[in-house]
Amino acid sequence: MPQLNPNPWFHIMLLTWFTFSFLIQPKLLSFTPTNTPLNKNTPTKPTPWTWPWT
């Protein structure tokens, strides 16, 4: 059963994991978000919808 042999796939998984961890992730984390979230005061109770047929 070749799928149980981890010999070639373990190295591929490690190479992929290290590539993501050391090359791609720092580049992605260096970006600053353009829209910073704001704390908005939302009303506690919304206004009810008036249906035209009632």
N, C-alpha and C positions, 0 to 999 in steps of 0.2 A: 504494500500500500504506500504509494509515494507521498501522499499528503501527510503522512505521519513523520516523514523525515524532515526535521527542522534545519538541516544543514544549509541549503541555499537560501531559505526564506528568512531565517533568523538574521542573517547579515543584511539582507535587503531591508528588513524592518528596522534594524538599528541604524542603518545609513539614512533611511527616511526620517526617523525620529530625530537624529542629530542634525540633519539638514533643516528640519522645521525649527528645532529648538535654538540653534545657534545662528542661523542665517535669516530665515524668514520672519520668525517671531520678533526679534529686535527691530527689524525694519517696520513691521506693522505697529509696534508699540510706540515708535518714535513720532507717529502722526498725532497731531493735536486735533481734537474734535472741533468742528466748525460751529456747531450749535451746542452751547452749554445749557444744560437744563435749568430752568428757572422755577423757583417756588412760587406758584401762583395760588392766590386765595380763591378757591372755588366755592360757590354758594352751597350751603348745606342741603337745601331742598330745591330741586328744579321746579320750574313753573310747569303746570300741567298743560298738556296739549289740548286745544279746543278742536273737537271734531266737527266738520261742517254739517253732518247729518244728525247731530243730536239736538 
